[in-house]
Amino acid sequence: MNQNQSKALYEQAVQYIPGGVNSPVRAFKGVGGNPLFFKGGEGAYLIDADNNRYVDYVGAWGPLILGHSHQKVIAAIETQLQTGIGYGASTEAEVKFAKKICNLVHSIEQVRLVTSGTEATMSAIRLARGYTQRDIVVKFEGCYHGHVDGLLVKAGSGALTLGEPDSMGVPKAYTDLTHVLPYNDVTAVEEFFAVHGSEVACVIVEPVAGNMNCVLPIPEFLESLREQCTLHGAVLIFDEVMTGFRVALGGAQSIFGVLPDLTTLGKVIGGGLPIGAFGGRKEIMEKIAPIGAVYQAGTLSGSPLAVAAGIAMLEIVSETNFYTELSAKTETLLTGLEERATAAGIPFTTNQLGGMFGCFFSDEEKVSMFSQVMASNMGHFQSYFHTMLQNGVYIAPSAFEAGFISAAHGDEEITTTLDAAEQAFSAIN
Ligand SMILES: *Cc1c(COP(=O)(O)O)cnc(C)c1O
């Protein structure tokens, strides 16, 4: 496959953009080689600068649950575009959008829109601290909550790929109040709360971890977080920036039946345009400015274009069986991958929920701990990644990223993927 144009663009890019990319996860540091440059997307496919087509499992890192260039989303954006790009003031559409989010996500009574997932988590934490008048934040190893200073401690995905789960430039004083516990370790949570419970402002967690590949919560984990937060008066924040409208219509909280006090959203809710949101119990949300003393603001917040795309997207994913069909596709894909790995004698296991999944080159039967993710075979992943790419399948260039499927993926794309995987598994041998 000829990827010369991407290579040429990358050589120019590194001169003007640090590392040639505008977000580190786009670089190929975890797999080697240069990143591809894309010029189009159609349904389940990405088209690169050399006109190669790839079945896409990155989906713009999560948002594109309807696939690329969905006509209804484009029409909604176009209609808004003709009326106005932004007003920096209130609109009827943002009320409609907020109402819809409140109706669909059970724990959200009020919601505020922001421009990215990072802003959503940053604001939710400030709010939790303001509400509880406490300082300590608890997060989990391998979870990523955006590039907020105080949360770049043992963070996942991009940070893990670069081998820098803690960032330079973050003063130690900024992270002194952040405590990191192992994901899926109920005992560690109970022990921490037994000592520090009365000082904890909030616990922030990805209810399904999607930034250390894809790791599902063990059944007692989220329940124990709910229990401890309630017992000690701390705010429980589910960071559903990735899982919201990705694993189910009501987010991960609707599947596991554990309701957080605050939820952060992003990715899917913008239909591909920049957006984020945080919401939850009215009593807590009313502490935000202008009615409360916790300050939070944004010039582009509630961008009419992003809201229009978001409403169109929410209408489509609300259709009957949308998530049942999406889950069934994920299941077909992963069963097929596991069968081919077994046939080739490659240790391999998968996790999935709704439209997100994880593949691990691991001897474990199921991967549920951060340490197991870290122990998976990176060499196998690198080889697999490059063979998949050469055979027209684009997966995230890192063993620490979750995979995403869209409604546009069909039998044909899954077959292409499984054929490529057969080649990729045998090339490992
Ligand atoms: C992507 C992500 C974020 C950050 O969102 P941005 O829009 O990239 O700032 C936060 N939390 C989780 C769980 C994410 O997956």
The ligand as a Tripos MOL2 file, in Angstrom:
@<TRIPOS>MOLECULE
LIG
   15    15     1     0     0
SMALL
NO_CHARGES

@<TRIPOS>ATOM
      1 C1        -11.4700   11.6930   25.9410 C.3       1 LIG1
      2 C2        -11.7260   11.6820   27.3850 C.ar      1 LIG1
      3 C3        -11.6360   12.8540   28.1660 C.ar      1 LIG1
      4 C4        -11.1200   14.1470   27.5960 C.3       1 LIG1
      5 O1        -11.9540   14.6820   26.6180 O.3       1 LIG1
      6 P1        -11.3340   15.7880   25.6040 P.3       1 LIG1
      7 O2        -12.5250   16.2010   24.8020 O.co2     1 LIG1
      8 O3        -10.2750   15.0980   24.8390 O.co2     1 LIG1
      9 O4        -10.8090   16.8850   26.4420 O.co2     1 LIG1
     10 C5        -11.9970   12.7880   29.4820 C.ar      1 LIG1
     11 N1        -12.4080   11.6320   30.0280 N.ar      1 LIG1
     12 C6        -12.5100   10.4920   29.3320 C.ar      1 LIG1
     13 C7        -12.9890    9.2530   29.9950 C.3       1 LIG1
     14 C8        -12.1550   10.4780   27.9910 C.ar      1 LIG1
     15 O5        -12.2040    9.3180   27.3110 O.3       1 LIG1
@<TRIPOS>BOND
     1     1     2 1
     2     2     3 ar
     3     2    14 ar
     4     3     4 1
     5     3    10 ar
     6     4     5 1
     7     5     6 1
     8     6     7 2
     9     6     8 1
    10     6     9 1
    11    10    11 ar
    12    11    12 ar
    13    12    13 1
    14    12    14 ar
    15    14    15 1
@<TRIPOS>SUBSTRUCTURE
     1 LIG1         1 GROUP 0 **** ****
